[in-house]
Amino acid sequence: MRSFTRSPRPARLLLGVLAGLVLAGPGSLAAQLGAGVRPAKLEPTTTSEAAKTAFWTAIDHFNNIEFAPGAVHMKRALELDPGFGLARVAYGLNAPGLTAAERDSTIARGVADAARGAPLEALVAMGMREFRGDRERGRTILKSAAAIAPGDPNIAFYVAQLSTNAGETAIAMRDVTARFPDFAPAYNLLAYNLWTIRDRAGALEAAANYMAKAPNHPNSHDTYAEILQFSGRFDEAIAHYKKAMEMDPTNTEGAVGMAEVYTLQGKAVEARTAIMGVMDRVTVPVTRVNYLRAIAATYLLENNVKQAIAQLGTSAEEAKKAGLPAPEAQAHLVMATTDATFGDGKSVAAHVTAGSTAGDEGFRHYVVAWSHAFARQPEVARRELEAIAQSSATPAVKATWTAHVNAILLINENKPAEAVTVLQQAAPGQPLTRALMAVALHKAGQIGAARSLRDEILSNRQINLANWNDVSARQMVKRIN
């Protein structure tokens, strides 16, 4: 516990001063705050050494994407020192199972408490807060912190995470690994971002380095397994997923990774068995819902539409039992599109009605339009397109949704060439855009192009079984011969 108490007003004043200095530029802030002795690294303010130890243990877990054990240690730090601001910010950002409102209030209190400590600590807290807000502002703030403490790998790591795209992040993470070669977490994000920019060899090397530098962290084996999976080295990937789970029995994500590999190998039963084997260890309700959806995906990908929809129903029931109305409604909307696209369409109306409580009204209109377009009910689909246009979705999202629905309508009207043109207005990297493009090309007689796109979609080993767009796109192109 702290041995003193201060009113919140000085904290708000300090935050205002710091914000002004930050916006004036990182250099000016470093010059003014760093006129005296600069800290080599961040030293958070707490009167409890045990709390500080728990804090750094938790940060190590969080940096290595191990949120459940990290939350346990960070909660312990807060029990030892309830005024430990930076610990509260980190807990709010990373602890599993918190609602959005709980995260925001926890982080806000933590930032206010951190402002009573050293200026560097207050800056880091402010910057971390923006991981859930204005990320560019967060990057500016954390760059100022990095200028004050250039020898701190954690601050450098946070700055790099706030880069604007995969290419920039890869460059930034490579710089972190060059400056701090033993800081293992940077190799983790370096691996994924290198893979995203198609540096396959670099990604595999970074993942191997991560595992070599953090052999006792389950996530290092999980990351290496995933990059091996992406590379098509399935047996090695399975072995490392199993290793990660052996090291941390609470690591249920390893089972999902194995399920992805089994699915890519066409082993749906093994995939379902892997996920079901860890369901009794999954305590976060949203995670349980996602895992049940992943099981449904394995049924759809073996063309068992009836069982896929039934399993989605189970995920909706799980969400309802847990008091999660949005995931419950979303499960019903997914059932509607699945029945419309791959089934007989008889249950579409019932599922759309059951999904009417979903928070995103624009998405509901998209689902209804998509379903009725596939059901060859163009009048209803076009009416829903008008509702999409009036929704609060971003212009880019509206353009993609509208292009998808119009493409389906044009294909049904035997105008596939026009559908190809319309789809050029949709987000090109979205799985459903690519799948519909393959279908339209095939209908237009461009068989070679359609098959090439089909093979590209099906050979992509980055599969997310809980992402129904990804799963539906793969199943859709299987119809192309």
QUIDA-V941333 format. One line per field, one symbol per residue. ss: DSSP state (2 for helix, 1 for strand, 0 for the rest). phi: phi as a letter, one per 30 degrees, with the letter a starting at -180 (. if undefined). Layout:
# QUIDA-V941333
ss=???
phi=???
This chain:
# QUIDA-V941333
ss=0000000222222222222222220222222220000000000000002222222222222220002222222222222200002222222222000002222222222222220000222222222222220022222222222222000022222222200002222222222222200002222222222222000222222222222220000222222222222200022222222222222000002222222222220002222222220022200022222222222222220000222222222222222220002222222222222222220000022222220000002222222222222200022222222222220000222222222222222222000222222220000000222222222222200022222222222220000000022222222220000
phi=.dcbbbdddeddddddddddddddkedddddddcdcdcddbdbddadcddddddedddeddddchcddddddddddedddbdcdeddddddddcddiddedddddddeddddddddcdedddddddddeddcbddddeddddddddddbdccdddeddeddcddaddddddddddddddbdcddedddddedddddcicddddddddddedddbdcceddddddddddeedicddddedddddddddbeddddddddddddddddicddddddddddcedcdcdeddddddddddedddddcicdeddddddddddddddddicdddddddddddddddddbccidceddddddcdcedcdddedddddedddddhbdddeddddddddcdcddeddeddeddedddddddddibddddeddddccddddedddddddddddddiddddddddedddddddcccddcdddddddddddddc
